[in-house]
Amino acid sequence: MGRAKLKNWGIYANQICSLVGKLGFERHPLRFLGYVVELDSGEVYDEIRGVYVKNPETLYKLLTHYSKAEPVERTGRLVGFRDLPGGYAYEGAFVRRAVFPIAKMFGSDPERLVKAAMFLNGIGLSHGDASVEIPALPKVPLTYVLWLGDDELQPSASVLFDASASNYLPTEDLAVLAELTTLRLKHVDCYKKPNLK
């Protein structure tokens, strides 16, 4: 890529570089949610939109916090955001930023959610009218469940975490990660729409 190192990369570089070979990141560059993180420069390429991320500090912070975790087995038990430590206090904001947009974007066509998730290495599940599991970070899968509306009810959605998620990130970071994953589903839907047919 050959461009200058990004501002603040030096603050995060050692911790992020330590992820190679651990916590599900097997090689350089690091890839997650359609982002490619170059460890020599700190540049982050957005494969969905085809541009470099101008200010990747939020991504740096997530990866830095994630790098400090010790791996644990997935529990297979799904929990809502309110069930995470302290999550009940921020549930309203979480629902507005991470959950409502899913119902709004995909509520009339749930199959589009499944197709968009596949761009993020997601897999289809059998909950609700449509559901997917997306590896937001390699050891932190998010489960999106969508229910169709009817004449009386609007479409609705849920975003669920494996109960092990709190081992990898604090609750505030899990909220940011879910918001980011929802945004990436929107990006796929907007930028890759012809490929979702």
Contacts in CASP RR format, 6 or more apart in sequence:
PFRMAT RR
TARGET T0000
AUTHOR 0000-0000-0000
METHOD contacts of the structure
MODEL  1
MGRAKLKNWGIYANQICSLVGKLGFERHPLRFLGYVVELDSGEVYDEIRG
VYVKNPETLYKLLTHYSKAEPVERTGRLVGFRDLPGGYAYEGAFVRRAVF
PIAKMFGSDPERLVKAAMFLNGIGLSHGDASVEIPALPKVPLTYVLWLGD
DELQPSASVLFDASASNYLPTEDLAVLAELTTLRLKHVDCYKKPNLK
1 38 0 8 1.000
1 41 0 8 1.000
1 43 0 8 1.000
2 41 0 8 1.000
3 41 0 8 1.000
3 43 0 8 1.000
4 41 0 8 1.000
5 41 0 8 1.000
5 42 0 8 1.000
6 41 0 8 1.000
6 42 0 8 1.000
6 43 0 8 1.000
6 56 0 8 1.000
8 57 0 8 1.000
8 60 0 8 1.000
9 41 0 8 1.000
9 42 0 8 1.000
9 60 0 8 1.000
11 60 0 8 1.000
12 60 0 8 1.000
12 61 0 8 1.000
12 63 0 8 1.000
12 64 0 8 1.000
13 39 0 8 1.000
13 42 0 8 1.000
15 63 0 8 1.000
15 64 0 8 1.000
15 67 0 8 1.000
15 68 0 8 1.000
16 30 0 8 1.000
16 37 0 8 1.000
16 39 0 8 1.000
16 42 0 8 1.000
16 60 0 8 1.000
16 63 0 8 1.000
16 64 0 8 1.000
16 67 0 8 1.000
17 39 0 8 1.000
18 67 0 8 1.000
19 25 0 8 1.000
19 30 0 8 1.000
19 63 0 8 1.000
19 66 0 8 1.000
19 67 0 8 1.000
20 26 0 8 1.000
20 27 0 8 1.000
20 28 0 8 1.000
20 30 0 8 1.000
20 39 0 8 1.000
21 27 0 8 1.000
22 71 0 8 1.000
23 66 0 8 1.000
23 67 0 8 1.000
23 69 0 8 1.000
23 71 0 8 1.000
23 137 0 8 1.000
23 138 0 8 1.000
23 139 0 8 1.000
23 168 0 8 1.000
24 138 0 8 1.000
24 139 0 8 1.000
25 31 0 8 1.000
25 32 0 8 1.000
25 138 0 8 1.000
28 39 0 8 1.000
29 36 0 8 1.000
29 37 0 8 1.000
29 38 0 8 1.000
29 39 0 8 1.000
30 36 0 8 1.000
30 37 0 8 1.000
30 39 0 8 1.000
30 63 0 8 1.000
31 37 0 8 1.000
32 135 0 8 1.000
32 136 0 8 1.000
32 137 0 8 1.000
32 138 0 8 1.000
33 120 0 8 1.000
33 134 0 8 1.000
33 136 0 8 1.000
33 180 0 8 1.000
33 181 0 8 1.000
33 184 0 8 1.000
34 46 0 8 1.000
34 47 0 8 1.000
34 48 0 8 1.000
34 119 0 8 1.000
34 120 0 8 1.000
34 184 0 8 1.000
35 44 0 8 1.000
35 45 0 8 1.000
35 46 0 8 1.000
35 47 0 8 1.000
35 53 0 8 1.000
35 59 0 8 1.000
36 44 0 8 1.000
36 45 0 8 1.000
36 47 0 8 1.000
37 43 0 8 1.000
37 44 0 8 1.000
37 56 0 8 1.000
37 59 0 8 1.000
37 63 0 8 1.000
38 44 0 8 1.000
38 45 0 8 1.000
42 56 0 8 1.000
43 52 0 8 1.000
43 56 0 8 1.000
44 52 0 8 1.000
44 53 0 8 1.000
44 56 0 8 1.000
44 59 0 8 1.000
45 51 0 8 1.000
45 52 0 8 1.000
45 53 0 8 1.000
46 52 0 8 1.000
46 53 0 8 1.000
46 187 0 8 1.000
48 119 0 8 1.000
48 184 0 8 1.000
48 187 0 8 1.000
48 188 0 8 1.000
48 191 0 8 1.000
48 192 0 8 1.000
49 187 0 8 1.000
49 191 0 8 1.000
50 191 0 8 1.000
53 59 0 8 1.000
58 176 0 8 1.000
58 180 0 8 1.000
61 173 0 8 1.000
62 137 0 8 1.000
62 169 0 8 1.000
62 173 0 8 1.000
62 176 0 8 1.000
62 177 0 8 1.000
62 180 0 8 1.000
65 169 0 8 1.000
65 170 0 8 1.000
65 173 0 8 1.000
66 137 0 8 1.000
66 139 0 8 1.000
66 140 0 8 1.000
66 168 0 8 1.000
66 169 0 8 1.000
66 173 0 8 1.000
69 139 0 8 1.000
69 167 0 8 1.000
69 168 0 8 1.000
69 169 0 8 1.000
70 167 0 8 1.000
71 139 0 8 1.000
72 164 0 8 1.000
72 167 0 8 1.000
73 164 0 8 1.000
74 139 0 8 1.000
74 141 0 8 1.000
74 162 0 8 1.000
74 164 0 8 1.000
75 162 0 8 1.000
75 163 0 8 1.000
75 164 0 8 1.000
76 162 0 8 1.000
76 163 0 8 1.000
77 162 0 8 1.000
77 163 0 8 1.000
78 143 0 8 1.000
78 160 0 8 1.000
78 161 0 8 1.000
78 162 0 8 1.000
78 163 0 8 1.000
79 160 0 8 1.000
79 161 0 8 1.000
79 162 0 8 1.000
79 163 0 8 1.000
79 165 0 8 1.000
80 158 0 8 1.000
80 159 0 8 1.000
80 160 0 8 1.000
80 161 0 8 1.000
81 87 0 8 1.000
81 90 0 8 1.000
81 91 0 8 1.000
81 94 0 8 1.000
81 95 0 8 1.000
81 98 0 8 1.000
81 159 0 8 1.000
81 161 0 8 1.000
81 171 0 8 1.000
81 174 0 8 1.000
81 175 0 8 1.000
81 178 0 8 1.000
82 88 0 8 1.000
82 91 0 8 1.000
83 163 0 8 1.000
84 161 0 8 1.000
84 165 0 8 1.000
84 166 0 8 1.000
84 171 0 8 1.000
84 174 0 8 1.000
85 166 0 8 1.000
85 170 0 8 1.000
85 171 0 8 1.000
86 171 0 8 1.000
87 94 0 8 1.000
87 171 0 8 1.000
87 175 0 8 1.000
90 171 0 8 1.000
90 172 0 8 1.000
90 175 0 8 1.000
93 175 0 8 1.000
94 159 0 8 1.000
94 175 0 8 1.000
94 178 0 8 1.000
94 179 0 8 1.000
97 175 0 8 1.000
97 179 0 8 1.000
97 182 0 8 1.000
98 159 0 8 1.000
98 175 0 8 1.000
98 178 0 8 1.000
98 179 0 8 1.000
98 181 0 8 1.000
98 182 0 8 1.000
99 157 0 8 1.000
99 158 0 8 1.000
99 159 0 8 1.000
99 182 0 8 1.000
100 157 0 8 1.000
101 182 0 8 1.000
101 186 0 8 1.000
102 113 0 8 1.000
102 144 0 8 1.000
102 146 0 8 1.000
102 157 0 8 1.000
102 159 0 8 1.000
102 182 0 8 1.000
102 185 0 8 1.000
103 146 0 8 1.000
103 154 0 8 1.000
103 155 0 8 1.000
103 156 0 8 1.000
103 157 0 8 1.000
104 155 0 8 1.000
105 112 0 8 1.000
105 113 0 8 1.000
105 185 0 8 1.000
105 186 0 8 1.000
105 189 0 8 1.000
106 112 0 8 1.000
106 113 0 8 1.000
106 116 0 8 1.000
106 130 0 8 1.000
106 146 0 8 1.000
106 155 0 8 1.000
106 157 0 8 1.000
106 185 0 8 1.000
106 189 0 8 1.000
107 113 0 8 1.000
107 146 0 8 1.000
107 148 0 8 1.000
107 149 0 8 1.000
107 155 0 8 1.000
107 157 0 8 1.000
108 155 0 8 1.000
110 129 0 8 1.000
110 130 0 8 1.000
110 146 0 8 1.000
110 148 0 8 1.000
111 130 0 8 1.000
112 189 0 8 1.000
112 196 0 8 1.000
113 130 0 8 1.000
113 132 0 8 1.000
113 144 0 8 1.000
113 146 0 8 1.000
113 185 0 8 1.000
114 124 0 8 1.000
114 130 0 8 1.000
114 132 0 8 1.000
115 196 0 8 1.000
116 185 0 8 1.000
116 188 0 8 1.000
116 189 0 8 1.000
116 192 0 8 1.000
116 196 0 8 1.000
117 123 0 8 1.000
117 124 0 8 1.000
117 132 0 8 1.000
117 133 0 8 1.000
117 134 0 8 1.000
117 144 0 8 1.000
117 185 0 8 1.000
119 188 0 8 1.000
119 192 0 8 1.000
119 195 0 8 1.000
120 134 0 8 1.000
120 135 0 8 1.000
120 181 0 8 1.000
120 184 0 8 1.000
120 185 0 8 1.000
120 188 0 8 1.000
121 134 0 8 1.000
121 135 0 8 1.000
122 132 0 8 1.000
122 133 0 8 1.000
122 134 0 8 1.000
122 135 0 8 1.000
123 132 0 8 1.000
123 133 0 8 1.000
124 131 0 8 1.000
124 132 0 8 1.000
124 133 0 8 1.000
125 131 0 8 1.000
125 132 0 8 1.000
125 133 0 8 1.000
125 143 0 8 1.000
125 145 0 8 1.000
127 143 0 8 1.000
127 145 0 8 1.000
128 145 0 8 1.000
128 146 0 8 1.000
128 147 0 8 1.000
129 146 0 8 1.000
129 147 0 8 1.000
129 148 0 8 1.000
130 145 0 8 1.000
130 146 0 8 1.000
131 143 0 8 1.000
131 144 0 8 1.000
131 145 0 8 1.000
131 146 0 8 1.000
132 143 0 8 1.000
132 144 0 8 1.000
133 141 0 8 1.000
133 142 0 8 1.000
133 143 0 8 1.000
133 144 0 8 1.000
134 141 0 8 1.000
134 142 0 8 1.000
134 143 0 8 1.000
134 144 0 8 1.000
134 181 0 8 1.000
134 185 0 8 1.000
135 141 0 8 1.000
136 142 0 8 1.000
136 177 0 8 1.000
136 178 0 8 1.000
136 180 0 8 1.000
136 181 0 8 1.000
137 168 0 8 1.000
137 169 0 8 1.000
137 177 0 8 1.000
139 164 0 8 1.000
139 168 0 8 1.000
140 161 0 8 1.000
140 162 0 8 1.000
140 165 0 8 1.000
140 168 0 8 1.000
140 169 0 8 1.000
140 174 0 8 1.000
140 177 0 8 1.000
141 162 0 8 1.000
142 159 0 8 1.000
142 160 0 8 1.000
142 161 0 8 1.000
142 177 0 8 1.000
142 178 0 8 1.000
142 181 0 8 1.000
143 158 0 8 1.000
143 159 0 8 1.000
143 160 0 8 1.000
143 161 0 8 1.000
143 162 0 8 1.000
144 157 0 8 1.000
144 158 0 8 1.000
144 159 0 8 1.000
144 160 0 8 1.000
144 185 0 8 1.000
145 157 0 8 1.000
145 158 0 8 1.000
145 159 0 8 1.000
145 160 0 8 1.000
146 155 0 8 1.000
146 156 0 8 1.000
146 157 0 8 1.000
147 155 0 8 1.000
147 156 0 8 1.000
147 157 0 8 1.000
148 155 0 8 1.000
149 155 0 8 1.000
149 156 0 8 1.000
159 178 0 8 1.000
159 181 0 8 1.000
159 182 0 8 1.000
161 174 0 8 1.000
161 178 0 8 1.000
165 174 0 8 1.000
166 174 0 8 1.000
169 177 0 8 1.000
188 196 0 8 1.000
189 196 0 8 1.000
END
